[in-house]
Amino acid sequence: MTDKPATRDVVLYERSGCHLCDEVRVLMDAMLGPDAYERVDVDTDDALVLRYGFRVPVVAVDDVDRLEAPMSEAELRSLLA
């Protein structure tokens, strides 16, 4: 039996040209590393455009939307800790 920490599926829903998305991505890169989460451009899928509209950035953990714009660095740190 190993004591591995549980892995979480973290997703950043974003769109090109979104300065808030850029800010959150920089924070997530620093907190988790750029390869530790998935980035999804909502504009590549009509269903995602309908779901997220102008709420981006949205951070989901294990398929649950947990934070959306506007979010603070403290909120993001608390979620990802």
Long-range contacts (C-beta under 8 A, 24 or more apart in sequence): 8-61, 8-62, 9-38, 9-60, 9-61, 9-62, 9-63, 10-36, 10-37, 10-38, 10-59, 10-60, 10-61, 10-80, 11-37, 11-38, 11-39, 11-40, 11-59, 11-60, 11-61, 12-37, 12-38, 12-39, 12-40, 12-57, 12-58, 12-59, 13-40, 13-42, 13-48, 13-52, 13-56, 13-57, 13-58, 13-59, 13-60, 14-39, 14-40, 14-41, 14-42, 14-56, 14-57, 15-41, 15-42, 15-43, 15-56, 16-41, 16-43, 18-56, 18-57, 20-56, 20-57, 20-69, 20-70, 21-56, 21-57, 24-57, 24-59, 24-71, 24-76, 25-57, 27-73, 27-76, 28-59, 28-76, 28-80, 31-76, 31-77, 31-80, 32-80
